[in-house]
């Protein structure tokens, strides 16, 4: 069994995107959807639906992004 970063993808209200991928990325996305369907027993009706889950997962695990989003705190004892 493969150790995928994504689990079951929620079938939410569709969102339209206009985006171009190289053919190789599209083929990998289709392959990922097929493997994910086998692993989770939940078919992926449209491989494009994985994109949001992948981007969310990427941002959630990006330490640099999390650090940059944290509000800057002034040093202790100093008033702003």
N, C-alpha and C positions, 0 to 999 in steps of 0.2 A: 504494500500500500504506500502510495506517495505521500509525502508530508507537504501539503500545499498550504500557502499562507491564507488562502480564502476558504471560508466555509460556505454554507448555504447562502445564496444571494436572494435577498428579499425581492419579491415581485411587486415593486411599488409602482406608483403612477409613472408612466413613461415621460421622459424628458428628451426633447429633441436637441441634438448636437450636430454641428457641421464641422467635421474633422476629417483630415486625410491621414491615412497610415500607409507606410510602405507595405507592399504585398507580403513581405516576410513577417511583419508584425501581425498583419491580419491572419495569416496562416497559424502563427503561434497562438493568437487569441482563440481561434477556432479549436485548436488542439487542446488548449487549457480548458475550454468549456467542456469538451468531450471527457477529459480526464476528471474534471470536477464533478460532472454528472455521474460518472462511474463511482467515484469515491463517496459521494453524498447521497446517491440514489434519488437525486432531484435533477431532472433534466433542465438544461439552460436553454430556454426558447430562443434567445438571441444573444450570441456571444458579446455583442456590444454592451449588453447590460453588465458585463463584468468590469467594464472600464471604471465606473464610479466606485465600485467596491475596491478595485485595485488602487485607485488614486487615494481613497479614504485610508486604506491600510498603509500605503506608503507614507502619507502625511502623519498618521498616528504613530508610526514607528521611527520617524525621522527626528533624532534627538536635536539636531541643529535647528530644525523648524520649531520644535517645542520650546527650545531655549529662546529663540528669537521672538516668539509670541508672548512670552512671559512679560508682564509689566515690569519696567525697570523700577527698582526700589532705591530710594535715596539712602545713603549710608546712615547707620544708626546714630542718633544724637543730633543730626542736622535737620533743620527745618527748611522747607522749600519755599 
